[in-house]
């Protein structure tokens, strides 16, 4: 009897939801201690935010904007609220303690599950949108869709699928095994037409953007950070094909020539850009290329990399790269190049992404500029500038809260205490 009463009541509620649920927007009313306007840098005291169906509809003072009786109340009145952060360079499907040969042990399905775990960690750290640059087996596409369907907690993802790169290059990443294994990276393509085909294949399987490599890398065996990968002709074909399909291109590049080739070919962002010279800086400014410089990761690689399995040759390459990259960051900043926020999380522990903010400030940015790189600039790079990166009417309700004023204590971003994405709360104080 009890059971059937419960069932009757449940189905009654289900009917109500069905009948009226769609008519009534789901409202959330947020009260803030102070609200950071990331465009102007102004901190507005005691603002309230009204959210409907995952979007911000109105912002004002408590006098201007009353709480609708049916709205759920989220009280952040002793915290500073700012837009959800973003990271343009992560590897959710890899872990920081599995470098070098250890990496070979992870099957593609296992990598997908690793990605599910790291997606949650990243979101809880305050990163509501991230760009995943390089994943075999399209695990990143699956992860993006599972998160979007509400199956898993995680940031909004922008994904590349398998990186497109030369035989034996940093992006193909198959140089650990001897020749008789015949290991070839999924996105390996040599020559303009093969490159176009690789882009088409990734587009076919629904990637958002293309990741390529125009120099060798630190963590790939047998590649040189200074050596270009791909000719300008190949890179131009890649960019042309990607743009034709409405996809942006991110090119990994450390060495001077490879950075310049990528910019000349028209990529949307250069990742790392460690040895960029004056010519590269001039070109980036001229073409509006965004540099995504991961200047925190060097501390992890040189400090904990050996224990994590990073090979001695890679540690040596990092010693030649990390400090130079930080100098280049300062020079590019001073020259007025647009700098996005990207960390290479996955090389170091996911969830530590925000450690890079204080390094960006140490190497020349104001705290506001560092926050802008992870909000306004990245939003533009992702083509989502009318959706994310700001707290404004019509924007997605992606909010985070911290205890201190980040303009005075940028490290407070390493301790995010509240996270909302699309109006849903994923972390509470
Ligand atoms: N994934 C990059 C590579 O292997 C990591 C570079 C890290 N070092 C740096 N200084 N940003 O090249």
Boltz pocket constraint, residues with backbone or C-beta under 6 A from the ligand:
constraints:
  - pocket:
      binder: B
      contacts: [[A, 216], [A, 217], [A, 218], [A, 219], [A, 220], [A, 272], [A, 274], [A, 294], [A, 295], [A, 297], [A, 298], [A, 318], [A, 321], [A, 322], [A, 325], [A, 344], [A, 347]]
      max_distance: 6.0
